[in-house]
Amino acid sequence: MVDWAQKRQEVLGEAPDQSLLPNIKLPVLPKAVTEFSAKAEDPDCDVATLAAIVESDTGLTCELLRTVNASANALSHRIASARHAIATLGIRRTKLHLLTAAVQNSLPARGLKLVNLATYWNANLERAILARKLAKLLKADEDLAFSAGLLVDFLLPTLTNERDGEYLNFLKEQDENPANLIEFERKLFGWDHAEAAARVMFSWGFPDDLICCVLYHHHGLQILADRELRHSAAAAVALASLMPDPLRQAACGINHLQKLGEIWNAFDLQKFADAVYAEYAPHARESASYIPFYEHARKLPQPELAEAAV
């Protein structure tokens, strides 16, 4: 069992330090979401109280009902109230969903300089789906992995807008000198977007497990050497974050996934990529420039599997 609070404290400390946050205009979360998140931590808080908080925000209520009534939930009847939705999903799953949806909805929809919104959403969704599938393989928390997979890059649209010159230089250098984005950020800014996002989430009162999944999402294959984290949702998110994305964050990430497939019989890269696409395609946003994960995987030579396991 991972002590997520301890893991978070090791990097971020005991309390949020506003002075360590990047000097950017941060998204603002709906009051109902922050109130729900705080109340959900109280073991004496009942579903009726939480439902009343959700129902104070019409958009939040509609989002929750849309989610719980989605076909993937395989419900025999439709849910018509926030109270019934929370009882069906459970308080923890509801909290994860509301936090994730709130962050996504708070991001700028227009005026982005380096990030194409459609490709950004598509990459987030494919990463989240792959993280959930890897979490299932690792017997880890699938809901946590999916939510974190959607959130790991939530600061990048704002960061790349406000520091567009620096990030544009990173993209220009990738063809000749491939590098990992977080290494570039640390050298230039003294922080990286993973830690910055984790600090913002900490200041918002997000749960430690979700914060840590975002904090560690660029640890790549090395996370599998961590005895505590190797079978956790954080590992699933870190592995999923190796997949190619429009900002080319992880240099040679697809090759690292191929290497993983060579030593882990349960992970067939091409089959996983195809399965991700099958789940992602019905929800993809139209984008002429976005290359789905399975197309990247098909360009790789098929590896010979070794007798080893994670």
N, C-alpha and C positions, 0 to 999 in steps of 0.2 A: 504494500500500500504506500503510495507516494505521499509524502508530507508536503503538499503544495505550498502551504504557508511558509514553511522553512525555505523551500526552493526560491520563492519570491523574495523573502527577506534577504537571502544571500546576495542578491543582485540589486534589489530596489530599496532595501532597508525596512524599517518598522513602520514608517509613515510616509505618505507622498511628499515629495520635495518639489514645489512648483518651480524653484530656480533651475532645476535640472531638465525641465521640459524645453523642447525646441521653441524658438521665438517665432511662432506661426499662429495664425488664426485657427483655433481648434473648433471642431464641430460642436454644436449644442444639442444635447439630448433632451427629449420631451420630459417634462417634470414627472409625468405618470410613470415613465420607465424607471427613472432613478428612485422614485418612491416605492415602486413595486420591488425593485432589486433590494432595497434596504429592508422592507417589510418581510420579504421572503426568507431572510436570514433568521427571523424570529420564530423559534419553534412553537410559540403559542399563537402565532397568527393563523387565522383560519381562511379557508377558500373564499368565503363570502366577502371578507375584508379585501382580499387581493382582487377579487372580481370587481368590486366597487372602484378600486383604483384604475383598473383597465378601462372600465366603462366611462370613466371621466374623460377619456380621450377617444373620440369617435374613430379616428384613423387607426388607433392601436387596437380597438375592438374589432374592426373589420379585418385587420391583418391577422389577428389571432384566430378569428373564425374561418378565414380563408385557409389558413394553415391546417387547422384541425380537421377541416372538411375535405382536404385534398385526398385524391384517390389513393395515394400511397398509404394512408392510414387505414384503409380497408374497413371503414365504418359501415354498419348496416343501416344507420339512419343519420340524418344531418344534425349537427350541433348548432343551436340557435342562441346560446347565451355564453358570456365570458365565464360564468361560474361553471357551467357544464364543460366548457373547453379546458379550463384549468384542471378540473377533476379528471378529465380524460387523458390529458397529456402528463399531468403531474406537475407539481410546483417547480421542480428543478428544470424540466424540459421547457416549461413555459417561460421561465426566466431566461434561459439560454436563447430561446427564439426571440423574445422581445428585445433583449440587449443587442443581438445580432441585427435584427431588422431596424432598430433605432439608429445604429451606427451607419448602416448602409443608406438609410433614407436621409441621413444628415449630410451626406457628402455632396459636394458641388456637382450639379448636373450640366452646367454650361461653363464656357470660358476656360476650359482646360487647355493648356498649352502643349503638353507632351503626352498626355494620357487620352487615348480614345476611349470614351465611356463604354461602348459596346464591347470592345476587345477586353477591357478591364473587367467587366462583369463576367464575360465568358471564361476568362482565365481563373477568376475567383471561384466560379461554379465548378469548373473541372477539377481544380485543386481540392475543393471541399468534398467532392464526390470520391476522388481518389483517397483522400484522408480517411473518409468513412469506411471505405472498403479495406484499407490497410488496418484500420483500427479493429475491424471485425476479425481479420486474420491474426492480429496480435492479441485478440480477446480483451481489447481495451474499450473505453467509452466511445461508442460510435457517434452519439449526439454531440459530445464535447468536441470530437475531432472535426465533425462537419462544421459546427459553428466557428471554431477557430480557423478552419481552412478558408472560410468566407471573410474573416476579419483580419488576417495577418497583414494585409497590405492597405488597410483602410486609411492610413496617413499619407500614402504615396501620392494620391491626386493633389492634395494640398501642398505637400513638400515639393513636388516637381513643378508646381505652379509658382511657388514663391522663390524657389532656387533653381529656376529653369535653366539658367546658363550652365551651372555646375553639372546638372543631370544630363544636359545635352552633350557636354564634353564626355561624360561617361559612355553614352551611347555611341559617340563617334569613335572612341578608342577601342570598342569591343571587337571590331573586325581584326585589328592588328595585335592588340594586347588584351585578350579576354581576362576579365577579373570579376570577382564577386562584388555585388553592389554594396554589401555591408562593409567590406574592406575599404572600398572607395569612400564611403560615407564617414567611416571612423577616421580615416586619414585627413579628410577635408574638413569635417565638422566637429570631430571629437565624439560623435555618437552615431548610431545607425538607426534605421527606421524600425527595426524590431524592438530595440530597447526603448526608443521614443514612444512607440505605440503602447508598449507594456506600461510605461510610466503614466501615459494619459489614461489608460484603462484603470490603473491603480488609483489615480486621482478621482476617477468617476465611481469608485467603489465596486468594480467588477470582481467576480469570484477569482480566487487565486489560481485555480486549475486552468481557467480560460486565459488569464494573464500569462501564465507560464508557457502554455502552448504557443502563444504569440511570441513571447520572449525567446524561446528556443527554436523558432521555426527555420532558422538558417544554419542549424547545427549539422544538417545533412547526415551522412552515414555514421559520423562519429558519435551520434546520439545512441547508437546501438551498443556502444562500449560502456554506457552508463547503466549499471545494474538496476538502478531505481527507475530510470525512464525508458529503458529499451522495450518494455511491453506496455507502455502507456500511450494515451492519446497524443501526448507531445511528440513521441517518436513517429506516430502515423502522420502528423502534420509536418514534421521535419522532412520525412521522406517524400511526402507529396509535394513539398515546396521545391524539390529538385526538378520538377517538370518544367519544360520551357515556358516562358511567358514573354509578353511583348517588350518588357523592359530588360529582358535578358539578365535577370538578377543572379542566377547561379551558373557560373561558367562551367560548361561541361556537365551540367546537372543530369541530362538525359543519359550520359555515359555512366554516371554513378548509379543511376537506376538500373542500367543494363548490367553493371557489375553486381548489383544486389541480386538480380535475377539469376546470375551465374552461381551464387553461393547459397541461395535460398530457394529450394525446390517449389515451395508453395507460392512463390511470386513469379508468375509468368508475365513479363512486361507487356508483351503484345496483347495477351488475353485481357489483362487489366485495362490497358489503354482502350481496347475495343468495348469493354464493358462500361467504362467511364463514358465513352461517346454515346452509347446506346441510352444511357440515363440522362446525359446532358443535352443531346440534340433537340428533344422536344421543347426545351426551355431556353435554347440559345438565342442571343440577340443577333440581329443581322449585322454582319461585319465582313466586308470584302477582304480585309487585311488579316483577320484572325486565322491562325493555323491550328486546328484541333490537335490535342495530345496524340491521338492515334496516328496521325500523319507523321509526326516526328518519330514515333516508335517504329513505324514501318520502314523508315530510311536506314535503320540500324541493322547490321547483320545479326542473324539469329544465333544466340550463344548456346554453347553446350552446357547443360546443367551439371553441377557438381553435387556430390553427396554431402551436403551440409545444410544446416538450418540456422535460422536466427534464434 
